[in-house]
Amino acid sequence: MICPTCNSNNPDSAAYCTECGASLKSEGPGPTSDRCYVHPDVETGLTCGNCERPICVQCVVQYPVGIRCGECAQVRKLPQFNVPPFYYARAVGAGVGIAFVGSLALLILLVALPFGGLFILMGFVGIGYLVGEGISRAVNRKLSRGLQYIAGGSVLLSALLLGGLILSSLYGFLALAAAIYVALSRLRAP
């Protein structure tokens, strides 16, 4: 490749002239501009800061030291959002277990305490919190939409176990909605 500034001969792979240091690549889009290596129909003036392959604005990954292509940036999910299948099994076990124990405890309190009504509804929201927190701890504080579904299903199972206590009135349905919301909020993924 011939340098346009000093006319010295340079290797074809060189980005800068070995004699004067001038850039050997074209400046900006034009007939000799580069095309993105992922999207060959897109002209670009951007290159990866690591491998210097041409990349378009769709392929750019911001990196602390400049822009990189997807391969050089090694884009991965954060470990907090990477939930392996056996964690889902642990979540189901924790959610169902807490739903059973919480329902049983609420029934025992209803028999032992004469002022049930509102206390039972507040206790059911507490079961929602315990289900969400229990699943969160069982899966090492990981977050995912699937874990939220498990938490909501566990709270619904608890409502079905309690039967007429929760599902017999409007306030019971409101308590069910609040309990599900509280359980889901403990496992909320952005």
N, C-alpha and C positions, 0 to 999 in steps of 0.2 A: 504494500500500500504506500502510495506517494503522499508525503505531507503537503497540504495546499499552501503552507506558509513558507517553508524553507526548501521544498522539493527534495528532501532526503528520503531514501528508501527505508521502509519499516516493515516488520512482519505483519501478515494479514490479520492476526489476532490482536494486535496492539490497539489500545484505546487512545494512547497519546504518543506523540512523536518522541523518539529517543534522543533527537538532537535539540529541538527547541521547546518541547513540552506542549505543543499545541494539540488540541483535541482532533482526533482523526475521524470522529463520528459526525454525522450531519446534525445540525442544530435545528430541532423542531420538526414538525411534520412536513412532509414534502414528498416528492417522487422517490427520494432515496431513504425515507424514514423507515424505522423498524416497525415490525408488526408483532403484536403480543404472541408469545409462544403458546398460550392456552387458547386464545381467540384470534386465529390468523387473519380474520377479516377486519380487525381493528388496528388502525395505525396508532402508534404511541411514541412518545419521547421519553418515557420513564423506563428505568432499568432497575433490577433488583440490586440492592447495595451489597449483596454477598456474591452472587453468581453472575451478575451483570446481564442476565437474560432480559429481553424487553418484556415489560408487563403493562397491561392497561389498567385504568382506574378501578375496574371490577376485580382485578386480581391483587391489588395492593393490600398489604397487611402492614399497619403501622407498628413499628418496632422501636425500642428505645434508642437505637442508633441509626434510624432512617427507615426507608421503606424496603420491604422484602416480598418475595413471591411466597405463595402458600407453602411450597416445599421447604424453603430455607427458614421460614418462620416456625415451622412445625406446630401448626395450630392444633391444639388438643382441648378437650373439655376440661374444665376445672375438676379436680378430684371430688369436690363437694357434690357435683351434679352427676358423677359417673357412678351409677348404682348397679352393681352386679346382680345376677338373678338370685343368688342365695340370700342377698339382703332383702329381697322381696318376700322370700319364704319366712325370714325372721320377722319381717313387718306383719305378715298375716298372723303368725303365731302370737306376737305381742298384742296386736289389735284385738283378736278374738279372745285371748285370755283376759285382757283388761276389760273388755265388754262383758264377759261372763261374771267376773269378780265384781265389777262395778254395779251390775244389775242386781246381783245377789246382795251386796252391801246396801243398796238403796231399798230393796224389799225388806231387809232386816230392820233398817231404820224406820221404815213406814210402820212396821208392826210394833217396834219399841217406842216410837214417839207418836203421841196422839194428834199433833198438829201438822199432818202430812202435806196437803195441797201444794202450797207455794214452795215449801222446803224440798219436795220431791222434784219440782221443775228446776229449781236452782241446782239441786244435786245432779240432775241429768246433764246440765250444762257443764258441771264439774267432771262428769264422766267423759264428755267431749274433750276437755282439757287433758285429762289423764290419758286418753287414747292417743291424742296427738303427741303428747310429750313422751309417752312410753314407746311409741313407734320411732320417734326421733332418736331416742337414746338407744333403741335396739339396733338401729342402722347406722350408728356412729355419726349422727347429725347430718346425714346426707339428705338432699332435697330432690324431689322429682314429682311430676304429675301423677305417676303410678302410685307413689306412696300416699298422695292425697286421696286417690280413689280408694285405697285400702283403708285409710282412716275414716273416710265418709261411710264406707260399707260397714266398718266395725261399729260406728255409732248407730247406724240404722239397725244392725243386728241387736244392739243393746235395747233399742226402742221396741223391736219386735219381741224380745224376751220379756220386757216389762208390760207389753200388750196394752190393756185398757188404761193403765195409769198414765201413759204418755199420749197415746193415739186416740183418746176419747174426747178431747176438747180442743178448742182453738188454741188455748194457752199451751197445751201439750205439743201441738204442731209448731208453735213459735219456739218452744224450748228445744224441740228437735232441730229446727233450722239454726238456732243459736249454737247448739252443741256441735253440729256439723261444721259450722263456720269456725268455731274455736279450734276444732280438731284440724281443719284444713290450714288454718293460719299458722299452726305450729310447724307445718311442712311446706310452706309456700316457696315455690321456685319462681324466680323472676322471669 
